[in-house]
Amino acid sequence: MISATGLRFAYGTTEIIRDISLAARPGRVLGLIGPNGSGKTTLLRLLHGGLTPAAGEVLIDDTRLDGIDRRTISRRIAVVVQEAGGEMTMTAAEMVLLGRTARLSGFQRTGEGDIAAARAALQRVGALDLAKRDFAGLSGGEKQRVLIARSLAQDADHLLLDEPTNHLDIRYQHEVLGLLRGLATTTVVVLHDLNLAARYCDDVVLLCRGEVAGAGTVDAVLEPDLLTRVYGIGVRRVDDADGLHLFFTPLRQEVA
Ligand SMILES: Nc1ncnc2c1ncn2[C@@H]1O[C@H](COP(=O)(O)OP(=O)(O)OP(=O)(O)O)[C@@H](O)[C@H]1O
């Protein structure tokens, strides 16, 4: 479980996160949604210790995050962030193996079991055929799947992902999010696509200018009036046997 209470964070004098509290539970997917610049990435970084809050606290299974050493954090929390991996010279399989390294202690080296786990993770994201390819030479979507495989190989009990569907084609968007949905981990995912959030998240936190504009189940938060207020776009919602679906229409602009 990941819980945060009264989080505040500022870049310089500009407060970006204003008194945010949330709870993410094992076996559930919590979506962080909200307009550009509303603070989703900043909040995600606060949740894995990439940034330190000015106030408030983050608990990982009842232990304060700032009291857990870096090594334990990197074993227990797997993170998939935007543009990770850079131009490092390694194969896709080696990139995924890095997820296993986080689990090893001291002078332990990766062994047969780690290689098998890395292969299994690549297979789960449909990327086993990329194993021997140079990571830097992969397409954006291929890299993204390899990085998700790395986080799965880590076998952490907490999984945080920043826009994991970025660069993925429509099939892999659904496959990857469907895969996340089936995990026993505590999963927190930043998503822009509200229909994907509707389908694959259990709960969502809707951010607006660094504050929580709505939090709860997908059904409760993805309400047209609230979404129109936060995003400034017309929203129509249709609920059917397949779940809830949102349709968007630009609001008419008043021209001065
Ligand atoms: N390193 C930084 N220094 C100064 N301001 C920053 C920095 N990183 C982010 N910000 C600002 O903090 C605010 C929140 O950014 P953040 O990336 O958390 O938003 P977001 O909701 O993830 O946005 P997006 O949907 O566009 O990815 C934005 O106004 C952004 O310009």
The ligand as an SDF file (V2000), in Angstrom:
LIG
                    3D

 31 33  0  0  0  0  0  0  0  0999 V2000
   11.9950   20.9730  -12.8200 N   0  0  0  0  0  0  0  0  0  0  0  0
   11.0000   21.8810  -12.8070 C   0  0  0  0  0  0  0  0  0  0  0  0
   11.2380   23.1760  -12.5000 N   0  0  0  0  0  0  0  0  0  0  0  0
   10.2480   24.1000  -12.4760 C   0  0  0  0  0  0  0  0  0  0  0  0
    8.9470   23.8040  -12.7180 N   0  0  0  0  0  0  0  0  0  0  0  0
    8.6540   22.5490  -13.0380 C   0  0  0  0  0  0  0  0  0  0  0  0
    9.6510   21.5180  -13.0950 C   0  0  0  0  0  0  0  0  0  0  0  0
    9.0510   20.3580  -13.4310 N   0  0  0  0  0  0  0  0  0  0  0  0
    7.7380   20.6390  -13.5800 C   0  0  0  0  0  0  0  0  0  0  0  0
    7.4970   21.9470  -13.3410 N   0  0  0  0  0  0  0  0  0  0  0  0
    6.1880   22.6130  -13.3860 C   0  0  0  0  0  0  0  0  0  0  0  0
    5.3640   21.9900  -12.4350 O   0  0  0  0  0  0  0  0  0  0  0  0
    4.0210   21.9170  -12.9220 C   0  0  0  0  0  0  0  0  0  0  0  0
    3.5360   20.4960  -12.8490 C   0  0  0  0  0  0  0  0  0  0  0  0
    4.3230   19.7030  -13.7380 O   0  0  0  0  0  0  0  0  0  0  0  0
    4.0690   18.1520  -13.8960 P   0  0  0  0  0  0  0  0  0  0  0  0
    5.0450   17.6560  -14.8920 O   0  0  0  0  0  0  0  0  0  0  0  0
    4.0270   17.5330  -12.5610 O   0  0  0  0  0  0  0  0  0  0  0  0
    2.5950   18.1560  -14.5070 O   0  0  0  0  0  0  0  0  0  0  0  0
    1.8120   17.0150  -15.2610 P   0  0  0  0  0  0  0  0  0  0  0  0
    0.4130   17.0430  -14.7270 O   0  0  0  0  0  0  0  0  0  0  0  0
    2.5350   15.7350  -15.1720 O   0  0  0  0  0  0  0  0  0  0  0  0
    1.8420   17.5920  -16.7440 O   0  0  0  0  0  0  0  0  0  0  0  0
    1.7210   16.8700  -18.1880 P   0  0  0  0  0  0  0  0  0  0  0  0
    0.3400   16.3230  -18.2880 O   0  0  0  0  0  0  0  0  0  0  0  0
    1.8940   18.0410  -19.1260 O   0  0  0  0  0  0  0  0  0  0  0  0
    2.7940   15.8460  -18.3000 O   0  0  0  0  0  0  0  0  0  0  0  0
    4.0520   22.4990  -14.3340 C   0  0  0  0  0  0  0  0  0  0  0  0
    3.6060   23.8400  -14.2760 O   0  0  0  0  0  0  0  0  0  0  0  0
    5.4960   22.4300  -14.7190 C   0  0  0  0  0  0  0  0  0  0  0  0
    5.8360   23.4780  -15.5980 O   0  0  0  0  0  0  0  0  0  0  0  0
  1  2  1  0
  2  3  1  0
  2  7  2  0
  3  4  2  0
  4  5  1  0
  5  6  2  0
  6  7  1  0
  6 10  1  0
  7  8  1  0
  8  9  2  0
  9 10  1  0
 10 11  1  0
 11 12  1  0
 11 30  1  0
 12 13  1  0
 13 14  1  0
 13 28  1  0
 14 15  1  0
 15 16  1  0
 16 17  2  0
 16 18  1  0
 16 19  1  0
 19 20  1  0
 20 21  2  0
 20 22  1  0
 20 23  1  0
 23 24  1  0
 24 25  2  0
 24 26  1  0
 24 27  1  0
 28 29  1  0
 28 30  1  0
 30 31  1  0
M  END
$$$$
